Amino acid sequence: MPAVTVIAGIEIPSTSPVFLTLVGFHVLVGLACVVTGAGAMLSRKSPGRHPGLGAAYYWGLVAVFTSASALAVMRWQEDYHLFLLGMGSFTAAFIGRSARRQRWQGWAR
């Protein structure tokens, strides 16, 4: 049985300081994405707040995907499926951002 670290009642299957630091960063940036994503989603779609929060969300998602990728590589057998979920989320955000910035024909106004 692998070594486990328990934080706030949550079992984290590692005692590696590098892994635990990366998990902490991943959680904090993920929470920032939840806040900025909700703010962008609920704000009026006009110059100002919506695109600013949307950009913060996108770059936060870049950090979340990067940290998730590193975490998955560290425990590939157990976490490769989480890498695939992260790739799907990031791909959707990348396509949406590209469509808006490049003004794809027929894209939602």
C-alpha positions as CSV (number, residue, x, y, z in Angstrom):
1,M,0.0,0.0,0.0
2,P,1.5,3.4,-1.0
3,A,2.1,6.1,1.6
4,V,-0.8,8.5,2.1
5,T,-1.0,12.1,3.3
6,V,-4.3,13.2,4.9
7,I,-5.2,16.9,4.6
8,A,-8.6,18.0,6.0
9,G,-9.8,14.4,5.8
10,I,-8.8,14.0,2.2
11,E,-6.4,11.2,1.4
12,I,-3.7,12.1,-1.0
13,P,-1.8,9.0,-2.3
14,S,1.7,10.5,-1.8
15,T,4.1,11.8,0.8
16,S,6.4,13.5,-1.8
17,P,6.8,17.2,-1.0
18,V,7.0,18.0,-4.8
19,F,3.7,16.1,-5.5
20,L,2.0,17.7,-2.5
21,T,3.1,21.2,-3.4
22,L,1.9,20.7,-7.0
23,V,-1.4,19.4,-5.7
24,G,-1.8,22.5,-3.5
25,F,-1.0,24.8,-6.5
26,H,-3.4,22.9,-8.7
27,V,-6.2,23.2,-6.2
28,L,-5.7,27.0,-5.6
29,V,-5.5,27.8,-9.3
30,G,-8.5,25.5,-9.9
31,L,-10.5,27.5,-7.3
32,A,-9.5,30.7,-9.0
33,C,-10.8,29.3,-12.3
34,V,-14.1,28.5,-10.7
35,V,-14.4,32.1,-9.4
36,T,-13.3,33.8,-12.6
37,G,-15.3,31.5,-14.8
38,A,-18.5,32.1,-12.9
39,G,-17.8,35.8,-13.0
40,A,-17.3,35.8,-16.7
41,M,-20.3,33.6,-17.3
42,L,-22.6,35.8,-15.2
43,S,-21.4,39.2,-16.4
44,R,-22.8,41.1,-19.3
45,K,-21.2,40.1,-22.7
46,S,-19.6,43.5,-23.5
47,P,-16.2,45.1,-23.3
48,G,-14.8,45.3,-19.7
49,R,-15.6,42.7,-17.1
50,H,-16.6,39.7,-19.2
51,P,-13.5,39.6,-21.5
52,G,-11.2,40.4,-18.6
53,L,-12.6,37.6,-16.4
54,G,-12.6,35.3,-19.4
55,A,-8.9,35.9,-20.1
56,A,-8.2,35.3,-16.4
57,Y,-10.1,32.0,-16.6
58,Y,-8.3,30.9,-19.7
59,W,-4.8,31.6,-18.3
60,G,-5.8,29.9,-15.1
61,L,-7.0,26.9,-17.0
62,V,-3.6,26.8,-18.7
63,A,-2.0,26.6,-15.3
64,V,-4.5,24.0,-14.1
65,F,-3.9,21.9,-17.2
66,T,-0.1,22.2,-16.9
67,S,-0.2,21.2,-13.2
68,A,-2.6,18.4,-13.9
69,S,-0.3,17.1,-16.7
70,A,2.7,17.1,-14.3
71,L,0.6,15.3,-11.6
72,A,-0.6,12.7,-14.1
73,V,2.9,12.1,-15.4
74,M,4.1,11.5,-11.8
75,R,1.4,8.8,-11.3
76,W,0.6,7.9,-14.9
77,Q,-0.9,4.4,-14.2
78,E,-3.4,5.8,-11.7
79,D,-4.1,9.2,-13.2
80,Y,-3.9,9.1,-17.0
81,H,-7.7,9.4,-17.3
82,L,-7.5,12.7,-15.4
83,F,-5.0,13.9,-17.9
84,L,-7.5,13.1,-20.7
85,L,-10.2,15.0,-18.9
86,G,-7.9,18.0,-18.5
87,M,-6.9,17.8,-22.2
88,G,-10.6,17.8,-23.1
89,S,-11.3,20.9,-20.9
90,F,-8.3,22.8,-22.2
91,T,-9.1,21.9,-25.8
92,A,-12.7,23.2,-25.5
93,A,-11.4,26.5,-23.9
94,F,-8.7,26.9,-26.6
95,I,-11.2,26.3,-29.5
96,G,-13.7,28.8,-27.9
97,R,-11.1,31.4,-27.3
98,S,-9.6,31.0,-30.8
99,A,-13.1,31.2,-32.4
100,R,-13.8,34.4,-30.7
101,R,-10.4,36.1,-31.2
102,Q,-10.2,35.1,-34.9
103,R,-13.9,35.8,-35.4
104,W,-14.8,32.5,-37.1
105,Q,-17.5,32.8,-39.6
106,G,-20.9,31.6,-38.2
107,W,-19.6,31.7,-34.6
108,A,-22.0,32.9,-32.0
109,R,-22.2,36.6,-31.7
